[in-house]
Amino acid sequence: GGTGDKCIKFWNTRTGSLLNSIDTGSQVSGLQWNPKEKEILSSHGYTENHLSLWKYPTMAKVKDLKGHTDRVLHMAVSPDGGSVVSAAADETLRFWNVFA
């Protein structure tokens, strides 16, 4: 989602119908699936510049991971699936044990 949208949307790829839309409150810049649990990690830009962990399929927020001071540009999951690294426009990398 863009700055104005701020949503994570789930679509039925067969019918093209919208299944669910979650307003995250800030620009969505990326998504990562937890390889071990039914969870989604979202990264954000304006206005919050953080990561959020969500339970799937309820999309109940588990927690926010704060530390970046500018928009998050990229995330990657470690080979063991336990950690995530995020890169932001504040020129920092942050390592999170979010899926451990």
C-alpha positions as CSV (number, residue, x, y, z in Angstrom):
1,G,0.0,0.0,0.0
2,G,1.1,3.5,-0.6
3,T,1.2,6.4,1.8
4,G,-2.5,7.1,1.4
5,D,-3.7,3.4,1.5
6,K,-1.8,2.1,4.5
7,C,-3.5,-1.3,4.1
8,I,-2.6,-5.0,3.8
9,K,-5.0,-6.5,1.4
10,F,-5.8,-10.2,0.7
11,W,-7.3,-11.0,-2.7
12,N,-8.9,-14.1,-4.2
13,T,-6.7,-14.7,-7.2
14,R,-9.3,-16.7,-9.0
15,T,-12.2,-14.3,-8.7
16,G,-10.3,-11.0,-8.1
17,S,-12.5,-10.3,-5.1
18,L,-11.1,-8.6,-2.0
19,L,-11.1,-11.0,1.0
20,N,-9.8,-8.7,3.7
21,S,-8.2,-5.3,4.2
22,I,-6.3,-4.3,7.3
23,D,-5.6,-0.6,8.0
24,T,-2.0,-0.6,9.5
25,G,-1.9,3.2,10.1
26,S,1.2,3.7,8.1
27,Q,2.7,3.1,4.6
28,V,3.3,-0.6,4.0
29,S,6.7,-1.2,2.5
30,G,7.1,-5.0,2.7
31,L,5.7,-8.3,4.0
32,Q,7.4,-11.5,5.2
33,W,5.7,-14.8,6.1
34,N,6.8,-16.5,9.3
35,P,8.0,-19.9,8.0
36,K,7.2,-21.6,11.3
37,E,3.9,-20.1,12.5
38,K,0.8,-18.5,10.9
39,E,2.2,-14.9,11.2
40,I,3.0,-12.1,8.8
41,L,5.6,-9.4,9.5
42,S,5.0,-6.0,7.8
43,S,7.4,-3.2,7.4
44,H,6.4,0.4,7.3
45,G,7.4,3.9,6.2
46,Y,5.6,7.2,6.9
47,T,4.4,7.7,9.6
48,E,5.6,5.0,11.9
49,N,8.9,3.6,10.4
50,H,8.6,0.3,12.2
51,L,7.8,-3.4,11.8
52,S,4.5,-5.1,12.9
53,L,3.9,-8.7,13.6
54,W,0.3,-10.0,12.8
55,K,-1.4,-13.4,13.5
56,Y,-2.9,-14.9,10.4
57,P,-5.7,-15.2,9.4
58,T,-7.2,-13.0,12.2
59,M,-4.7,-10.3,11.5
60,A,-4.6,-9.4,15.2
61,K,-1.5,-7.4,15.9
62,V,1.0,-9.2,18.1
63,K,3.6,-6.5,18.5
64,D,5.4,-3.5,17.0
65,L,9.2,-3.5,16.5
66,K,10.5,0.0,16.8
67,G,14.0,1.3,16.2
68,H,14.2,2.8,12.8
69,T,14.0,6.6,12.4
70,D,13.1,6.6,8.7
71,R,11.1,4.4,6.4
72,V,11.9,0.7,6.3
73,L,13.0,-0.2,2.7
74,H,13.6,-3.9,2.9
75,M,13.4,-7.1,5.0
76,A,14.9,-10.5,4.7
77,V,14.4,-13.7,6.8
78,S,17.5,-15.6,8.0
79,P,18.1,-19.1,6.5
80,D,16.9,-20.8,9.8
81,G,13.7,-18.7,9.7
82,G,14.1,-17.3,13.2
83,S,15.5,-13.8,12.6
84,V,14.7,-10.9,10.3
85,V,17.0,-8.1,9.1
86,S,15.5,-4.8,8.1
87,A,17.1,-2.0,6.2
88,A,15.8,1.6,6.4
89,A,16.3,5.0,4.9
90,D,18.0,6.0,8.1
91,E,21.0,4.1,6.8
92,T,20.8,1.3,9.5
93,L,20.3,-2.4,9.5
94,R,18.4,-3.9,12.4
95,F,18.4,-7.5,13.4
96,W,15.2,-8.9,15.0
97,N,14.7,-12.3,16.7
98,V,11.0,-12.0,15.8
99,F,10.3,-15.6,14.6
100,A,12.7,-17.4,17.1
